[in-house]
Amino acid sequence: MYVLHYAPDNASLIIRLVLEEMGLPYRTALVDRRIRAQDSAEYRAVNPTGLIPALQSSEETLFETAAILLWLSDKHGQMAPTIGDEHRGNFLKWLFFTANTLHADARLLFYPEQYAGSPDDHVAFRGKTEVRISKHLRLLNDIAASAPPYLNKERPSVLSIYICCLIRWINLYPVDRKGWLPLHDYPALFEISKGLQDRPATHRVADAEGLGPTIFTEPHYANPPEGSAL
């Protein structure tokens, strides 16, 4: 039985979707961001960075989204090319591109006040960030168009789930730019997003976290709304 430390519509959503798709037993432990539980001594004992998610097993405690995804896929032999597979190297480079480049730039978009200096700089800072994010998604869309086994509309992978969740948040946050990203401009990623949101595992997670039926193609804010993206 895994324990997923989560908040609704936070990065824990990625891990929860993967656990559901893999059919693994887990329970959730809410990290209530309304009272900044992520800064509590109890949660810092689980994840010293104070970030969400963390995943506990009988063997160890994991944090960092990409690390959890890679650990789960290797341990259970699902949703990613295995060691020795001819696609393994390409899968790894795009997984870490998503984690270290796309996800990192998404954080800049969500929290410009942490990175951009004065409020007068926020608009220009966001504009430059949006341009970079669009370029990142074009790269990923080109890869998805060739339908490799780790990024296609036929079957979900840990990478496709990661990308779809980031697309969701990029379109929801910041609030004053909601819907700025035209997903139809990335047709291969749109098809992957649409296929993933129609899967039973996604429906179960969306119901549990109050995300609505079109969580990737027409995203809405979580209800209940504890926390915010990432």
ZIBEL-V241614 format. One record per residue. N is the residue number from 0. OMEGA is omega in degrees with one decimal (999 if undefined). NEAR is the number of other C-alpha atoms within 10 Angstrom. D_LAST is the distance of its C-alpha to the last C-alpha in Angstrom with 2 decimals. Layout:
# ZIBEL-V241614
[[N | OMEGA | NEAR | D_LAST] [N | OMEGA | NEAR | D_LAST]]
This chain:
# ZIBEL-V241614
[[0 | 175.1 | 10 | 24.29] [1 | 171.8 | 15 | 20.71] [2 | 179.3 | 16 | 18.48] [3 | 175.0 | 25 | 14.80] [4 | -167.0 | 25 | 12.84] [5 | 162.7 | 25 | 10.25] [6 | -177.5 | 25 | 8.97] [7 | 174.9 | 27 | 9.74] [8 | 170.2 | 25 | 7.73] [9 | -178.2 | 20 | 4.55] [10 | 174.2 | 23 | 4.99] [11 | 177.4 | 25 | 8.14] [12 | 179.9 | 25 | 9.43] [13 | -177.5 | 24 | 10.52] [14 | -179.3 | 25 | 12.44] [15 | 177.6 | 24 | 13.86] [16 | 179.6 | 22 | 15.24] [17 | 178.0 | 25 | 16.82] [18 | 178.6 | 21 | 18.34] [19 | -179.8 | 16 | 19.81] [20 | 179.9 | 18 | 21.17] [21 | -179.0 | 16 | 22.73] [22 | -177.0 | 10 | 24.23] [23 | 177.7 | 14 | 23.30] [24 | 178.6 | 10 | 23.75] [25 | 168.5 | 15 | 20.80] [26 | -178.2 | 11 | 19.91] [27 | 174.5 | 14 | 16.73] [28 | -176.6 | 12 | 16.20] [29 | 169.0 | 13 | 14.10] [30 | -170.6 | 24 | 12.15] [31 | -176.9 | 15 | 12.96] [32 | 177.6 | 17 | 10.78] [33 | 178.1 | 11 | 13.79] [34 | 179.5 | 11 | 15.83] [35 | 178.2 | 11 | 13.33] [36 | 178.0 | 15 | 14.18] [37 | 178.4 | 25 | 11.72] [38 | -177.8 | 17 | 14.45] [39 | 177.6 | 12 | 17.29] [40 | -179.1 | 12 | 19.83] [41 | -178.9 | 11 | 19.48] [42 | 178.5 | 18 | 15.87] [43 | 174.7 | 14 | 16.49] [44 | 176.8 | 11 | 19.41] [45 | -180.0 | 17 | 17.25] [46 | -174.9 | 21 | 14.60] [47 | 177.2 | 14 | 16.03] [48 | -176.9 | 14 | 13.01] [49 | 179.8 | 19 | 11.38] [50 | 177.5 | 21 | 8.02] [51 | 17.5 | 24 | 6.99] [52 | 162.6 | 25 | 8.82] [53 | -180.0 | 25 | 12.43] [54 | 178.9 | 25 | 15.38] [55 | 172.1 | 16 | 18.85] [56 | 178.0 | 12 | 22.08] [57 | -176.1 | 8 | 25.68] [58 | -172.6 | 6 | 25.71] [59 | 174.9 | 7 | 22.71] [60 | -176.8 | 15 | 19.15] [61 | 167.3 | 18 | 16.55] [62 | -168.5 | 20 | 13.14] [63 | -170.5 | 17 | 11.48] [64 | -177.5 | 20 | 10.53] [65 | 178.9 | 20 | 13.60] [66 | 178.7 | 14 | 15.82] [67 | -179.3 | 19 | 15.25] [68 | -178.6 | 25 | 15.92] [69 | 179.3 | 16 | 18.98] [70 | -179.8 | 13 | 20.24] [71 | -177.2 | 20 | 20.17] [72 | 178.4 | 20 | 21.83] [73 | -177.1 | 15 | 24.44] [74 | -174.1 | 10 | 25.18] [75 | 175.9 | 12 | 25.70] [76 | -176.9 | 13 | 27.00] [77 | 164.9 | 16 | 24.92] [78 | 175.5 | 24 | 22.77] [79 | 173.4 | 25 | 23.40] [80 | -179.5 | 20 | 26.61] [81 | 176.8 | 17 | 28.16] [82 | -177.2 | 11 | 29.64] [83 | 176.5 | 8 | 32.78] [84 | -177.7 | 10 | 31.72] [85 | -179.9 | 10 | 32.63] [86 | -173.3 | 15 | 29.17] [87 | -177.2 | 14 | 27.33] [88 | 179.5 | 14 | 27.25] [89 | 175.9 | 13 | 25.95] [90 | -177.6 | 22 | 23.24] [91 | -176.5 | 17 | 22.10] [92 | 179.4 | 11 | 22.15] [93 | 173.3 | 18 | 20.07] [94 | -177.8 | 23 | 17.52] [95 | 169.5 | 15 | 17.16] [96 | 179.0 | 15 | 17.42] [97 | -177.8 | 22 | 14.39] [98 | -169.6 | 20 | 12.42] [99 | -176.3 | 12 | 14.13] [100 | -179.5 | 15 | 14.93] [101 | -178.5 | 22 | 13.13] [102 | 180.0 | 20 | 9.56] [103 | 177.9 | 13 | 10.72] [104 | 175.6 | 19 | 12.24] [105 | 177.7 | 22 | 9.41] [106 | 176.7 | 19 | 7.76] [107 | 179.9 | 17 | 11.34] [108 | -176.9 | 25 | 11.51] [109 | -171.0 | 19 | 8.75] [110 | -177.5 | 14 | 10.14] [111 | -178.8 | 19 | 13.78] [112 | 179.2 | 14 | 15.18] [113 | -170.7 | 11 | 13.97] [114 | -167.2 | 13 | 15.71] [115 | -177.9 | 17 | 18.33] [116 | -174.7 | 11 | 20.74] [117 | 177.7 | 10 | 22.50] [118 | 179.2 | 10 | 21.42] [119 | -178.5 | 9 | 24.22] [120 | -169.6 | 13 | 22.48] [121 | -176.2 | 17 | 19.24] [122 | 179.7 | 12 | 20.81] [123 | 179.5 | 11 | 22.32] [124 | 178.9 | 18 | 19.28] [125 | -179.3 | 21 | 17.17] [126 | 178.6 | 12 | 20.21] [127 | 179.1 | 11 | 20.47] [128 | 178.5 | 18 | 16.83] [129 | 177.9 | 19 | 17.39] [130 | 179.0 | 10 | 20.55] [131 | -179.8 | 16 | 19.01] [132 | 178.4 | 22 | 16.37] [133 | 178.1 | 16 | 19.36] [134 | 178.7 | 13 | 21.33] [135 | -178.1 | 16 | 18.81] [136 | 175.6 | 19 | 18.77] [137 | 176.3 | 17 | 22.55] [138 | -179.3 | 13 | 22.88] [139 | 177.4 | 21 | 20.91] [140 | 178.6 | 21 | 22.89] [141 | 176.8 | 14 | 26.10] [142 | -179.3 | 18 | 25.31] [143 | -179.5 | 23 | 24.49] [144 | 178.0 | 16 | 27.75] [145 | 172.9 | 11 | 29.70] [146 | 172.9 | 14 | 28.26] [147 | -175.3 | 13 | 27.87] [148 | -178.9 | 17 | 27.40] [149 | 179.9 | 24 | 23.78] [150 | 179.1 | 28 | 22.75] [151 | -175.0 | 23 | 24.87] [152 | -174.5 | 22 | 25.15] [153 | -179.2 | 12 | 27.52] [154 | -178.4 | 14 | 25.33] [155 | 173.2 | 22 | 21.62] [156 | 176.0 | 24 | 20.43] [157 | 179.3 | 26 | 17.38] [158 | -178.5 | 25 | 17.06] [159 | 177.0 | 26 | 17.56] [160 | 178.6 | 24 | 14.96] [161 | -177.9 | 23 | 12.33] [162 | -178.0 | 23 | 13.65] [163 | 178.2 | 22 | 13.96] [164 | 177.5 | 21 | 10.41] [165 | 177.0 | 23 | 9.52] [166 | 177.5 | 25 | 12.58] [167 | -174.8 | 24 | 11.57] [168 | 178.5 | 27 | 8.57] [169 | 179.9 | 24 | 10.84] [170 | -179.1 | 21 | 13.48] [171 | -173.5 | 22 | 11.90] [172 | -1.6 | 20 | 10.37] [173 | -172.3 | 17 | 12.07] [174 | -176.8 | 10 | 14.27] [175 | 176.2 | 8 | 17.47] [176 | -177.3 | 13 | 17.00] [177 | 177.0 | 14 | 16.06] [178 | -176.2 | 17 | 17.71] [179 | -175.5 | 13 | 18.62] [180 | 177.8 | 17 | 18.25] [181 | -174.3 | 11 | 21.37] [182 | 179.2 | 20 | 20.45] [183 | 175.7 | 11 | 24.20] [184 | 179.6 | 13 | 24.60] [185 | -167.5 | 19 | 23.13] [186 | -179.9 | 15 | 25.42] [187 | 177.1 | 23 | 24.79] [188 | 176.3 | 27 | 21.02] [189 | -179.3 | 21 | 21.85] [190 | 177.0 | 18 | 24.20] [191 | 179.9 | 24 | 21.78] [192 | -178.9 | 26 | 19.18] [193 | 179.3 | 18 | 22.05] [194 | -178.2 | 18 | 23.43] [195 | -177.0 | 26 | 20.30] [196 | 178.9 | 19 | 19.64] [197 | -176.3 | 14 | 23.30] [198 | -179.7 | 13 | 23.21] [199 | -179.9 | 12 | 23.94] [200 | 178.9 | 18 | 21.06] [201 | 178.2 | 24 | 18.60] [202 | -179.3 | 19 | 20.68] [203 | -179.8 | 15 | 20.47] [204 | 179.7 | 18 | 16.70] [205 | 177.9 | 21 | 16.54] [206 | -177.2 | 12 | 19.26] [207 | -175.5 | 13 | 17.71] [208 | 175.7 | 18 | 14.44] [209 | -173.4 | 18 | 16.34] [210 | -179.7 | 22 | 15.04] [211 | -172.0 | 18 | 18.55] [212 | -176.0 | 17 | 20.66] [213 | -166.8 | 18 | 19.46] [214 | -179.4 | 25 | 15.74] [215 | -174.6 | 25 | 15.83] [216 | 176.0 | 22 | 18.97] [217 | -170.8 | 14 | 18.88] [218 | 174.4 | 18 | 15.47] [219 | -179.8 | 18 | 15.43] [220 | -178.5 | 19 | 13.15] [221 | 175.1 | 19 | 12.80] [222 | 13.2 | 14 | 15.89] [223 | -168.0 | 12 | 15.75] [224 | 179.6 | 15 | 12.88] [225 | 177.0 | 18 | 11.59] [226 | 177.1 | 18 | 8.29] [227 | -174.7 | 18 | 6.28] [228 | 178.6 | 25 | 3.78] [229 | 999 | 19 | 0.00]]
